[in-house]
Amino acid sequence: MISQNTLPIPRVRPPAETHEHAWLVESRHPTSEGVVLYVRCGDCGTRRVDLQSHPHTPPAALSTEAGAVRG
Ligand SMILES: [Zn+2]
């Protein structure tokens, strides 16, 4: 008999979301708003840009729109 209580198996999952990224800092650049961290996942190669406002706070992910700064 087929059980009706089984949970549906998600078949479509982006590869980047299937594991906890192991962020490696490739470079860091001090700015007036904090330290910008360029990080890359050592497992899947996903890149991200973080902003660490203070040395003792965890960095926050910047959106991809962060580069569009108007002068
Ligand atoms: Zn990853």
N, CA, C, O and the ligand as a Tripos MOL2 file, in Angstrom:
@<TRIPOS>MOLECULE
protein
  285   283    72     0     0
PROTEIN
NO_CHARGES

@<TRIPOS>ATOM
      1 N           0.8220   -1.1950    0.0000 N.3       1 MET1
      2 CA          0.0000    0.0000    0.0000 C.3       1 MET1
      3 C           0.8670    1.2600    0.0000 C.2       1 MET1
      4 O           1.9840    1.2690    0.5170 O.2       1 MET1
      5 N           0.3290    2.3060   -0.5850 N.am      2 ILE2
      6 CA          1.0760    3.5610   -0.6350 C.3       2 ILE2
      7 C           0.6540    4.4410    0.5330 C.2       2 ILE2
      8 O          -0.5320    4.7180    0.7140 O.2       2 ILE2
      9 N           1.6120    4.8690    1.3090 N.am      3 SER3
     10 CA          1.3130    5.7290    2.4400 C.3       3 SER3
     11 C           1.0020    7.1350    1.9630 C.2       3 SER3
     12 O           1.6900    7.6720    1.0940 O.2       3 SER3
     13 N          -0.0170    7.7190    2.5230 N.am      4 GLN4
     14 CA         -0.3860    9.0880    2.1660 C.3       4 GLN4
     15 C           0.2400   10.0990    3.1230 C.2       4 GLN4
     16 O           0.0050   11.3010    2.9970 O.2       4 GLN4
     17 N           1.0110    9.6330    4.0520 N.am      5 ASN5
     18 CA          1.5450   10.5280    5.0670 C.3       5 ASN5
     19 C           2.9910   10.9300    4.8090 C.2       5 ASN5
     20 O           3.5850   11.6680    5.5950 O.2       5 ASN5
     21 N           3.5480   10.4530    3.7270 N.am      6 THR6
     22 CA          4.9370   10.8070    3.4480 C.3       6 THR6
     23 C           5.0290   12.2570    2.9750 C.2       6 THR6
     24 O           4.1480   12.7590    2.2760 O.2       6 THR6
     25 N           6.0870   12.8960    3.3620 N.am      7 LEU7
     26 CA          6.2850   14.2770    2.9420 C.3       7 LEU7
     27 C           6.7290   14.3150    1.4880 C.2       7 LEU7
     28 O           7.4630   13.4380    1.0350 O.2       7 LEU7
     29 N           6.2860   15.3270    0.7590 N.am      8 PRO8
     30 CA          6.7380   15.4610   -0.6300 C.3       8 PRO8
     31 C           8.2270   15.7580   -0.6800 C.2       8 PRO8
     32 O           8.7420   16.5490    0.1090 O.2       8 PRO8
     33 N           8.8970   15.1260   -1.5970 N.am      9 ILE9
     34 CA         10.3350   15.3280   -1.7420 C.3       9 ILE9
     35 C          10.5820   16.4890   -2.6990 C.2       9 ILE9
     36 O          10.1710   16.4330   -3.8580 O.2       9 ILE9
     37 N          11.2530   17.5450   -2.2240 N.am     10 PRO10
     38 CA         11.5680   18.6670   -3.1290 C.3      10 PRO10
     39 C          12.5660   18.2120   -4.1810 C.2      10 PRO10
     40 O          13.6760   17.7870   -3.8620 O.2      10 PRO10
     41 N          12.1590   18.3060   -5.4250 N.am     11 ARG11
     42 CA         13.0180   17.8000   -6.4990 C.3      11 ARG11
     43 C          13.8810   18.9010   -7.0970 C.2      11 ARG11
     44 O          14.9670   18.6420   -7.6160 O.2      11 ARG11
     45 N          13.3870   20.1300   -7.0200 N.am     12 VAL12
     46 CA         14.1220   21.2300   -7.6400 C.3      12 VAL12
     47 C          14.6780   22.1270   -6.5380 C.2      12 VAL12
     48 O          13.9430   22.8510   -5.8670 O.2      12 VAL12
     49 N          15.9670   22.0570   -6.3760 N.am     13 ARG13
     50 CA         16.6110   22.9260   -5.3990 C.3      13 ARG13
     51 C          17.8660   23.5170   -6.0250 C.2      13 ARG13
     52 O          18.6850   22.7910   -6.5890 O.2      13 ARG13
     53 N          18.0130   24.8130   -5.9290 N.am     14 PRO14
     54 CA         19.2380   25.4120   -6.4620 C.3      14 PRO14
     55 C          20.4520   24.8350   -5.7580 C.2      14 PRO14
     56 O          20.4380   24.6590   -4.5400 O.2      14 PRO14
     57 N          21.4920   24.5420   -6.5060 N.am     15 PRO15
     58 CA         22.6850   23.9460   -5.9000 C.3      15 PRO15
     59 C          23.2710   24.8030   -4.7880 C.2      15 PRO15
     60 O          23.8440   24.2860   -3.8290 O.2      15 PRO15
     61 N          23.1250   26.1000   -4.9230 N.am     16 ALA16
     62 CA         23.7200   26.9930   -3.9310 C.3      16 ALA16
     63 C          22.9970   26.9170   -2.5950 C.2      16 ALA16
     64 O          23.5220   27.3700   -1.5780 O.2      16 ALA16
     65 N          21.7890   26.3430   -2.5910 N.am     17 GLU17
     66 CA         21.0180   26.3270   -1.3590 C.3      17 GLU17
     67 C          21.0360   24.9530   -0.7060 C.2      17 GLU17
     68 O          20.3490   24.7370    0.2930 O.2      17 GLU17
     69 N          21.7950   24.0430   -1.2420 N.am     18 THR18
     70 CA         21.7530   22.6840   -0.7210 C.3      18 THR18
     71 C          22.7830   22.4470    0.3620 C.2      18 THR18
     72 O          22.8520   21.3560    0.9270 O.2      18 THR18
     73 N          23.5790   23.4500    0.6530 N.am     19 HIS19
     74 CA         24.5550   23.2900    1.7210 C.3      19 HIS19
     75 C          24.8340   24.6330    2.3700 C.2      19 HIS19
     76 O          24.4990   25.6870    1.8300 O.2      19 HIS19
     77 N          25.4410   24.5750    3.5100 N.am     20 GLU20
     78 CA         25.8230   25.8220    4.1740 C.3      20 GLU20
     79 C          27.1480   26.2700    3.6040 C.2      20 GLU20
     80 O          28.1540   25.5650    3.6880 O.2      20 GLU20
     81 N          27.1330   27.4520    3.0230 N.am     21 HIS21
     82 CA         28.3320   27.9250    2.3430 C.3      21 HIS21
     83 C          29.4980   28.0690    3.3100 C.2      21 HIS21
     84 O          29.3470   28.5360    4.4390 O.2      21 HIS21
     85 N          30.6350   27.6620    2.8430 N.am     22 ALA22
     86 CA         31.8660   27.8340    3.6100 C.3      22 ALA22
     87 C          32.5900   29.0510    3.0620 C.2      22 ALA22
     88 O          33.4630   28.9440    2.2010 O.2      22 ALA22
     89 N          32.2020   30.2250    3.5870 N.am     23 TRP23
     90 CA         32.7090   31.4690    3.0220 C.3      23 TRP23
     91 C          34.1820   31.6560    3.3440 C.2      23 TRP23
     92 O          34.6100   31.5650    4.4950 O.2      23 TRP23
     93 N          34.9350   31.9160    2.3010 N.am     24 LEU24
     94 CA         36.3480   32.2260    2.4500 C.3      24 LEU24
     95 C          36.5680   33.6630    1.9830 C.2      24 LEU24
     96 O          36.1360   34.0500    0.8970 O.2      24 LEU24
     97 N          37.2320   34.4260    2.8030 N.am     25 VAL25
     98 CA         37.4790   35.8170    2.4490 C.3      25 VAL25
     99 C          38.6090   35.8880    1.4330 C.2      25 VAL25
    100 O          39.7420   35.4970    1.7140 O.2      25 VAL25
    101 N          38.2840   36.3920    0.2530 N.am     26 GLU26
    102 CA         39.3090   36.5200   -0.7820 C.3      26 GLU26
    103 C          40.0610   37.8310   -0.6490 C.2      26 GLU26
    104 O          41.2730   37.8840   -0.8580 O.2      26 GLU26
    105 N          39.3420   38.8850   -0.3020 N.am     27 SER27
    106 CA         39.9990   40.1760   -0.1270 C.3      27 SER27
    107 C          39.1180   41.0600    0.7300 C.2      27 SER27
    108 O          37.9120   40.8360    0.8390 O.2      27 SER27
    109 N          39.7200   42.0540    1.3290 N.am     28 ARG28
    110 CA         38.9580   42.9770    2.1660 C.3      28 ARG28
    111 C          39.4320   44.3940    1.9000 C.2      28 ARG28
    112 O          40.6110   44.6460    1.6550 O.2      28 ARG28
    113 N          38.4770   45.3080    1.9570 N.am     29 HIS29
    114 CA         38.7900   46.6840    1.6130 C.3      29 HIS29
    115 C          38.1330   47.6240    2.6310 C.2      29 HIS29
    116 O          36.9070   47.7250    2.6770 O.2      29 HIS29
    117 N          38.9220   48.2910    3.4240 N.am     30 PRO30
    118 CA         38.3640   49.2540    4.3820 C.3      30 PRO30
    119 C          37.7170   50.4320    3.6620 C.2      30 PRO30
    120 O          38.3080   51.0270    2.7600 O.2      30 PRO30
    121 N          36.5010   50.7560    4.0720 N.am     31 THR31
    122 CA         35.8080   51.9120    3.5170 C.3      31 THR31
    123 C          35.3100   52.7790    4.6600 C.2      31 THR31
    124 O          35.4870   52.4340    5.8290 O.2      31 THR31
    125 N          34.7000   53.8820    4.3340 N.am     32 SER32
    126 CA         34.1960   54.7840    5.3600 C.3      32 SER32
    127 C          33.0310   54.1670    6.1270 C.2      32 SER32
    128 O          32.7230   54.6030    7.2360 O.2      32 SER32
    129 N          32.3810   53.1610    5.5500 N.am     33 GLU33
    130 CA         31.2300   52.5430    6.2000 C.3      33 GLU33
    131 C          31.5740   51.2190    6.8610 C.2      33 GLU33
    132 O          30.7190   50.5790    7.4720 O.2      33 GLU33
    133 N          32.8290   50.8140    6.7360 N.am     34 GLY34
    134 CA         33.2250   49.5510    7.3190 C.3      34 GLY34
    135 C          34.1620   48.8220    6.3780 C.2      34 GLY34
    136 O          34.6840   49.3900    5.4180 O.2      34 GLY34
    137 N          34.3620   47.5410    6.6810 N.am     35 VAL35
    138 CA         35.2530   46.7430    5.8580 C.3      35 VAL35
    139 C          34.4200   45.9090    4.8950 C.2      35 VAL35
    140 O          33.5820   45.1080    5.3100 O.2      35 VAL35
    141 N          34.6620   46.1060    3.6160 N.am     36 VAL36
    142 CA         33.9680   45.3260    2.6040 C.3      36 VAL36
    143 C          34.7400   44.0300    2.3890 C.2      36 VAL36
    144 O          35.9300   44.0440    2.0740 O.2      36 VAL36
    145 N          34.0470   42.9190    2.5630 N.am     37 LEU37
    146 CA         34.6640   41.6100    2.4330 C.3      37 LEU37
    147 C          34.1690   40.9440    1.1530 C.2      37 LEU37
    148 O          32.9660   40.8110    0.9280 O.2      37 LEU37
    149 N          35.1090   40.5350    0.3330 N.am     38 TYR38
    150 CA         34.7700   39.7550   -0.8570 C.3      38 TYR38
    151 C          35.0030   38.3000   -0.5090 C.2      38 TYR38
    152 O          36.1400   37.8660   -0.3220 O.2      38 TYR38
    153 N          33.9060   37.5470   -0.4230 N.am     39 VAL39
    154 CA         33.9910   36.1700    0.0310 C.3      39 VAL39
    155 C          33.5480   35.2270   -1.0810 C.2      39 VAL39
    156 O          32.7800   35.5960   -1.9690 O.2      39 VAL39
    157 N          34.0560   33.9970   -1.0070 N.am     40 ARG40
    158 CA         33.6970   32.9750   -1.9760 C.3      40 ARG40
    159 C          33.5240   31.6610   -1.2380 C.2      40 ARG40
    160 O          34.3070   31.3300   -0.3470 O.2      40 ARG40
    161 N          32.4930   30.9110   -1.6150 N.am     41 CYS41
    162 CA         32.2680   29.6120   -1.0000 C.3      41 CYS41
    163 C          33.2820   28.6210   -1.5570 C.2      41 CYS41
    164 O          33.3810   28.4290   -2.7690 O.2      41 CYS41
    165 N          34.0330   27.9950   -0.6560 N.am     42 GLY42
    166 CA         35.0350   27.0450   -1.0970 C.3      42 GLY42
    167 C          34.4440   25.7660   -1.6570 C.2      42 GLY42
    168 O          35.1480   24.9840   -2.2960 O.2      42 GLY42
    169 N          33.1620   25.5440   -1.4260 N.am     43 ASP43
    170 CA         32.5360   24.3160   -1.8950 C.3      43 ASP43
    171 C          31.9290   24.4620   -3.2860 C.2      43 ASP43
    172 O          32.1530   23.6300   -4.1650 O.2      43 ASP43
    173 N          31.1540   25.5360   -3.4730 N.am     44 CYS44
    174 CA         30.4320   25.6700   -4.7350 C.3      44 CYS44
    175 C          30.9040   26.8630   -5.5550 C.2      44 CYS44
    176 O          30.5070   27.0200   -6.7090 O.2      44 CYS44
    177 N          31.7480   27.7050   -4.9640 N.am     45 GLY45
    178 CA         32.3020   28.8060   -5.7450 C.3      45 GLY45
    179 C          31.4200   30.0290   -5.8040 C.2      45 GLY45
    180 O          31.7410   30.9870   -6.5070 O.2      45 GLY45
    181 N          30.2900   30.0190   -5.0650 N.am     46 THR46
    182 CA         29.4220   31.1900   -5.0560 C.3      46 THR46
    183 C          30.1360   32.3640   -4.3990 C.2      46 THR46
    184 O          30.7780   32.2240   -3.3580 O.2      46 THR46
    185 N          30.0070   33.5140   -5.0290 N.am     47 ARG47
    186 CA         30.6590   34.7100   -4.4880 C.3      47 ARG47
    187 C          29.6300   35.6250   -3.8440 C.2      47 ARG47
    188 O          28.4600   35.6500   -4.2240 O.2      47 ARG47
    189 N          30.1030   36.3750   -2.8570 N.am     48 ARG48
    190 CA         29.2210   37.3070   -2.1820 C.3      48 ARG48
    191 C          30.0660   38.4480   -1.6420 C.2      48 ARG48
    192 O          31.2610   38.3000   -1.3840 O.2      48 ARG48
    193 N          29.4190   39.5760   -1.4800 N.am     49 VAL49
    194 CA         30.1000   40.7320   -0.9080 C.3      49 VAL49
    195 C          29.4530   41.0660    0.4240 C.2      49 VAL49
    196 O          28.2440   41.2820    0.5030 O.2      49 VAL49
    197 N          30.2590   41.1050    1.4590 N.am     50 ASP50
    198 CA         29.7680   41.4100    2.7930 C.3      50 ASP50
    199 C          30.3060   42.7520    3.2510 C.2      50 ASP50
    200 O          31.3440   43.2270    2.7890 O.2      50 ASP50
    201 N          29.5700   43.3420    4.1700 N.am     51 LEU51
    202 CA         30.0310   44.5820    4.7840 C.3      51 LEU51
    203 C          30.0920   44.3800    6.2830 C.2      51 LEU51
    204 O          29.0790   44.0930    6.9210 O.2      51 LEU51
    205 N          31.2730   44.5300    6.8420 N.am     52 GLN52
    206 CA         31.4480   44.4160    8.2830 C.3      52 GLN52
    207 C          31.6000   45.8200    8.8540 C.2      52 GLN52
    208 O          32.6450   46.4580    8.7240 O.2      52 GLN52
    209 N          30.5270   46.2800    9.4890 N.am     53 SER53
    210 CA         30.5040   47.6600    9.9630 C.3      53 SER53
    211 C          31.4810   47.8670   11.1060 C.2      53 SER53
    212 O          32.1500   48.8970   11.1840 O.2      53 SER53
    213 N          31.5620   46.8750   12.0010 N.am     54 HIS54
    214 CA         32.4410   46.9840   13.1550 C.3      54 HIS54
    215 C          33.2240   45.6830   13.3050 C.2      54 HIS54
    216 O          32.7480   44.6150   12.9200 O.2      54 HIS54
    217 N          34.4210   45.7810   13.8660 N.am     55 PRO55
    218 CA         35.2570   44.5790   13.9780 C.3      55 PRO55
    219 C          34.6150   43.4710   14.7880 C.2      55 PRO55
    220 O          34.9380   42.2990   14.5890 O.2      55 PRO55
    221 N          33.7040   43.8170   15.7070 N.am     56 HIS56
    222 CA         33.1660   42.8120   16.6050 C.3      56 HIS56
    223 C          31.7450   42.4080   16.2360 C.2      56 HIS56
    224 O          31.0690   41.7260   17.0060 O.2      56 HIS56
    225 N          31.3010   42.8220   15.0760 N.am     57 THR57
    226 CA         29.9880   42.3970   14.6250 C.3      57 THR57
    227 C          30.1410   41.5340   13.3840 C.2      57 THR57
    228 O          31.0590   41.7460   12.5910 O.2      57 THR57
    229 N          29.2590   40.5690   13.2080 N.am     58 PRO58
    230 CA         29.3430   39.7230   12.0190 C.3      58 PRO58
    231 C          29.0340   40.5320   10.7700 C.2      58 PRO58
    232 O          28.1980   41.4340   10.8060 O.2      58 PRO58
    233 N          29.6890   40.2220    9.6840 N.am     59 PRO59
    234 CA         29.4380   40.9570    8.4450 C.3      59 PRO59
    235 C          28.0470   40.6860    7.9070 C.2      59 PRO59
    236 O          27.5130   39.5870    8.0540 O.2      59 PRO59
    237 N          27.4710   41.6910    7.2850 N.am     60 ALA60
    238 CA         26.1600   41.5560    6.6730 C.3      60 ALA60
    239 C          26.3220   41.5040    5.1650 C.2      60 ALA60
    240 O          27.1600   42.2020    4.5930 O.2      60 ALA60
    241 N          25.5200   40.6770    4.5350 N.am     61 ALA61
    242 CA         25.6210   40.5320    3.0970 C.3      61 ALA61
    243 C          25.0950   41.7700    2.3940 C.2      61 ALA61
    244 O          24.0130   42.2690    2.7040 O.2      61 ALA61
    245 N          25.8620   42.2480    1.4620 N.am     62 LEU62
    246 CA         25.4010   43.3460    0.6370 C.3      62 LEU62
    247 C          24.6800   42.7860   -0.5760 C.2      62 LEU62
    248 O          25.0060   41.7080   -1.0730 O.2      62 LEU62
    249 N          23.6880   43.5430   -1.0440 N.am     63 SER63
    250 CA         23.0090   43.1050   -2.2490 C.3      63 SER63
    251 C          23.8940   43.3900   -3.4640 C.2      63 SER63
    252 O          24.9070   44.0840   -3.3710 O.2      63 SER63
    253 N          23.4860   42.8420   -4.5890 N.am     64 THR64
    254 CA         24.2700   43.0560   -5.7960 C.3      64 THR64
    255 C          24.1560   44.4980   -6.2710 C.2      64 THR64
    256 O          24.9010   44.9300   -7.1510 O.2      64 THR64
    257 N          23.2230   45.2390   -5.6870 N.am     65 GLU65
    258 CA         23.0350   46.6240   -6.0710 C.3      65 GLU65
    259 C          23.9720   47.5570   -5.3240 C.2      65 GLU65
    260 O          23.9450   48.7720   -5.5190 O.2      65 GLU65
    261 N          24.7950   46.9780   -4.4710 N.am     66 ALA66
    262 CA         25.6570   47.7940   -3.6270 C.3      66 ALA66
    263 C          26.6510   48.5870   -4.4620 C.2      66 ALA66
    264 O          27.1370   49.6300   -4.0250 O.2      66 ALA66
    265 N          26.9550   48.1020   -5.6550 N.am     67 GLY67
    266 CA         27.9460   48.7910   -6.4640 C.3      67 GLY67
    267 C          27.4050   50.0140   -7.1680 C.2      67 GLY67
    268 O          28.1640   50.8380   -7.6750 O.2      67 GLY67
    269 N          26.0730   50.1300   -7.1970 N.am     68 ALA68
    270 CA         25.4690   51.2490   -7.9040 C.3      68 ALA68
    271 C          25.3610   52.4500   -6.9800 C.2      68 ALA68
    272 O          24.2730   52.8200   -6.5400 O.2      68 ALA68
    273 N          26.4890   53.0400   -6.6980 N.am     69 VAL69
    274 CA         26.5040   54.2040   -5.8200 C.3      69 VAL69
    275 C          26.5220   55.4700   -6.6710 C.2      69 VAL69
    276 O          27.3870   55.6590   -7.5270 O.2      69 VAL69
    277 N          25.5560   56.3130   -6.4120 N.am     70 ARG70
    278 CA         25.4860   57.5620   -7.1760 C.3      70 ARG70
    279 C          26.4030   58.6160   -6.5540 C.2      70 ARG70
    280 O          26.4390   58.7980   -5.3370 O.2      70 ARG70
    281 N          27.1220   59.2850   -7.4030 N.am     71 GLY71
    282 CA         28.0040   60.3100   -6.9130 C.3      71 GLY71
    283 C          27.2020   61.5500   -6.6520 C.2      71 GLY71
    284 O          27.7530   62.5640   -6.2240 O.2      71 GLY71
    285 ZN         28.4740   27.0400   -1.2540 Zn       72 ZN72
@<TRIPOS>BOND
     1     1     2 1
     2     2     3 1
     3     3     4 2
     4     3     5 am
     5     5     6 1
     6     6     7 1
     7     7     8 2
     8     7     9 am
     9     9    10 1
    10    10    11 1
    11    11    12 2
    12    11    13 am
    13    13    14 1
    14    14    15 1
    15    15    16 2
    16    15    17 am
    17    17    18 1
    18    18    19 1
    19    19    20 2
    20    19    21 am
    21    21    22 1
    22    22    23 1
    23    23    24 2
    24    23    25 am
    25    25    26 1
    26    26    27 1
    27    27    28 2
    28    27    29 am
    29    29    30 1
    30    30    31 1
    31    31    32 2
    32    31    33 am
    33    33    34 1
    34    34    35 1
    35    35    36 2
    36    35    37 am
    37    37    38 1
    38    38    39 1
    39    39    40 2
    40    39    41 am
    41    41    42 1
    42    42    43 1
    43    43    44 2
    44    43    45 am
    45    45    46 1
    46    46    47 1
    47    47    48 2
    48    47    49 am
    49    49    50 1
    50    50    51 1
    51    51    52 2
    52    51    53 am
    53    53    54 1
    54    54    55 1
    55    55    56 2
    56    55    57 am
    57    57    58 1
    58    58    59 1
    59    59    60 2
    60    59    61 am
    61    61    62 1
    62    62    63 1
    63    63    64 2
    64    63    65 am
    65    65    66 1
    66    66    67 1
    67    67    68 2
    68    67    69 am
    69    69    70 1
    70    70    71 1
    71    71    72 2
    72    71    73 am
    73    73    74 1
    74    74    75 1
    75    75    76 2
    76    75    77 am
    77    77    78 1
    78    78    79 1
    79    79    80 2
    80    79    81 am
    81    81    82 1
    82    82    83 1
    83    83    84 2
    84    83    85 am
    85    85    86 1
    86    86    87 1
    87    87    88 2
    88    87    89 am
    89    89    90 1
    90    90    91 1
    91    91    92 2
    92    91    93 am
    93    93    94 1
    94    94    95 1
    95    95    96 2
    96    95    97 am
    97    97    98 1
    98    98    99 1
    99    99   100 2
   100    99   101 am
   101   101   102 1
   102   102   103 1
   103   103   104 2
   104   103   105 am
   105   105   106 1
   106   106   107 1
   107   107   108 2
   108   107   109 am
   109   109   110 1
   110   110   111 1
   111   111   112 2
   112   111   113 am
   113   113   114 1
   114   114   115 1
   115   115   116 2
   116   115   117 am
   117   117   118 1
   118   118   119 1
   119   119   120 2
   120   119   121 am
   121   121   122 1
   122   122   123 1
   123   123   124 2
   124   123   125 am
   125   125   126 1
   126   126   127 1
   127   127   128 2
   128   127   129 am
   129   129   130 1
   130   130   131 1
   131   131   132 2
   132   131   133 am
   133   133   134 1
   134   134   135 1
   135   135   136 2
   136   135   137 am
   137   137   138 1
   138   138   139 1
   139   139   140 2
   140   139   141 am
   141   141   142 1
   142   142   143 1
   143   143   144 2
   144   143   145 am
   145   145   146 1
   146   146   147 1
   147   147   148 2
   148   147   149 am
   149   149   150 1
   150   150   151 1
   151   151   152 2
   152   151   153 am
   153   153   154 1
   154   154   155 1
   155   155   156 2
   156   155   157 am
   157   157   158 1
   158   158   159 1
   159   159   160 2
   160   159   161 am
   161   161   162 1
   162   162   163 1
   163   163   164 2
   164   163   165 am
   165   165   166 1
   166   166   167 1
   167   167   168 2
   168   167   169 am
   169   169   170 1
   170   170   171 1
   171   171   172 2
   172   171   173 am
   173   173   174 1
   174   174   175 1
   175   175   176 2
   176   175   177 am
   177   177   178 1
   178   178   179 1
   179   179   180 2
   180   179   181 am
   181   181   182 1
   182   182   183 1
   183   183   184 2
   184   183   185 am
   185   185   186 1
   186   186   187 1
   187   187   188 2
   188   187   189 am
   189   189   190 1
   190   190   191 1
   191   191   192 2
   192   191   193 am
   193   193   194 1
   194   194   195 1
   195   195   196 2
   196   195   197 am
   197   197   198 1
   198   198   199 1
   199   199   200 2
   200   199   201 am
   201   201   202 1
   202   202   203 1
   203   203   204 2
   204   203   205 am
   205   205   206 1
   206   206   207 1
   207   207   208 2
   208   207   209 am
   209   209   210 1
   210   210   211 1
   211   211   212 2
   212   211   213 am
   213   213   214 1
   214   214   215 1
   215   215   216 2
   216   215   217 am
   217   217   218 1
   218   218   219 1
   219   219   220 2
   220   219   221 am
   221   221   222 1
   222   222   223 1
   223   223   224 2
   224   223   225 am
   225   225   226 1
   226   226   227 1
   227   227   228 2
   228   227   229 am
   229   229   230 1
   230   230   231 1
   231   231   232 2
   232   231   233 am
   233   233   234 1
   234   234   235 1
   235   235   236 2
   236   235   237 am
   237   237   238 1
   238   238   239 1
   239   239   240 2
   240   239   241 am
   241   241   242 1
   242   242   243 1
   243   243   244 2
   244   243   245 am
   245   245   246 1
   246   246   247 1
   247   247   248 2
   248   247   249 am
   249   249   250 1
   250   250   251 1
   251   251   252 2
   252   251   253 am
   253   253   254 1
   254   254   255 1
   255   255   256 2
   256   255   257 am
   257   257   258 1
   258   258   259 1
   259   259   260 2
   260   259   261 am
   261   261   262 1
   262   262   263 1
   263   263   264 2
   264   263   265 am
   265   265   266 1
   266   266   267 1
   267   267   268 2
   268   267   269 am
   269   269   270 1
   270   270   271 1
   271   271   272 2
   272   271   273 am
   273   273   274 1
   274   274   275 1
   275   275   276 2
   276   275   277 am
   277   277   278 1
   278   278   279 1
   279   279   280 2
   280   279   281 am
   281   281   282 1
   282   282   283 1
   283   283   284 2
@<TRIPOS>SUBSTRUCTURE
     1 MET1         2 RESIDUE 1 A MET
     2 ILE2         6 RESIDUE 1 A ILE
     3 SER3        10 RESIDUE 1 A SER
     4 GLN4        14 RESIDUE 1 A GLN
     5 ASN5        18 RESIDUE 1 A ASN
     6 THR6        22 RESIDUE 1 A THR
     7 LEU7        26 RESIDUE 1 A LEU
     8 PRO8        30 RESIDUE 1 A PRO
     9 ILE9        34 RESIDUE 1 A ILE
    10 PRO10       38 RESIDUE 1 A PRO
    11 ARG11       42 RESIDUE 1 A ARG
    12 VAL12       46 RESIDUE 1 A VAL
    13 ARG13       50 RESIDUE 1 A ARG
    14 PRO14       54 RESIDUE 1 A PRO
    15 PRO15       58 RESIDUE 1 A PRO
    16 ALA16       62 RESIDUE 1 A ALA
    17 GLU17       66 RESIDUE 1 A GLU
    18 THR18       70 RESIDUE 1 A THR
    19 HIS19       74 RESIDUE 1 A HIS
    20 GLU20       78 RESIDUE 1 A GLU
    21 HIS21       82 RESIDUE 1 A HIS
    22 ALA22       86 RESIDUE 1 A ALA
    23 TRP23       90 RESIDUE 1 A TRP
    24 LEU24       94 RESIDUE 1 A LEU
    25 VAL25       98 RESIDUE 1 A VAL
    26 GLU26      102 RESIDUE 1 A GLU
    27 SER27      106 RESIDUE 1 A SER
    28 ARG28      110 RESIDUE 1 A ARG
    29 HIS29      114 RESIDUE 1 A HIS
    30 PRO30      118 RESIDUE 1 A PRO
    31 THR31      122 RESIDUE 1 A THR
    32 SER32      126 RESIDUE 1 A SER
    33 GLU33      130 RESIDUE 1 A GLU
    34 GLY34      134 RESIDUE 1 A GLY
    35 VAL35      138 RESIDUE 1 A VAL
    36 VAL36      142 RESIDUE 1 A VAL
    37 LEU37      146 RESIDUE 1 A LEU
    38 TYR38      150 RESIDUE 1 A TYR
    39 VAL39      154 RESIDUE 1 A VAL
    40 ARG40      158 RESIDUE 1 A ARG
    41 CYS41      162 RESIDUE 1 A CYS
    42 GLY42      166 RESIDUE 1 A GLY
    43 ASP43      170 RESIDUE 1 A ASP
    44 CYS44      174 RESIDUE 1 A CYS
    45 GLY45      178 RESIDUE 1 A GLY
    46 THR46      182 RESIDUE 1 A THR
    47 ARG47      186 RESIDUE 1 A ARG
    48 ARG48      190 RESIDUE 1 A ARG
    49 VAL49      194 RESIDUE 1 A VAL
    50 ASP50      198 RESIDUE 1 A ASP
    51 LEU51      202 RESIDUE 1 A LEU
    52 GLN52      206 RESIDUE 1 A GLN
    53 SER53      210 RESIDUE 1 A SER
    54 HIS54      214 RESIDUE 1 A HIS
    55 PRO55      218 RESIDUE 1 A PRO
    56 HIS56      222 RESIDUE 1 A HIS
    57 THR57      226 RESIDUE 1 A THR
    58 PRO58      230 RESIDUE 1 A PRO
    59 PRO59      234 RESIDUE 1 A PRO
    60 ALA60      238 RESIDUE 1 A ALA
    61 ALA61      242 RESIDUE 1 A ALA
    62 LEU62      246 RESIDUE 1 A LEU
    63 SER63      250 RESIDUE 1 A SER
    64 THR64      254 RESIDUE 1 A THR
    65 GLU65      258 RESIDUE 1 A GLU
    66 ALA66      262 RESIDUE 1 A ALA
    67 GLY67      266 RESIDUE 1 A GLY
    68 ALA68      270 RESIDUE 1 A ALA
    69 VAL69      274 RESIDUE 1 A VAL
    70 ARG70      278 RESIDUE 1 A ARG
    71 GLY71      282 RESIDUE 1 A GLY
    72 ZN72       285 GROUP 0 **** ****
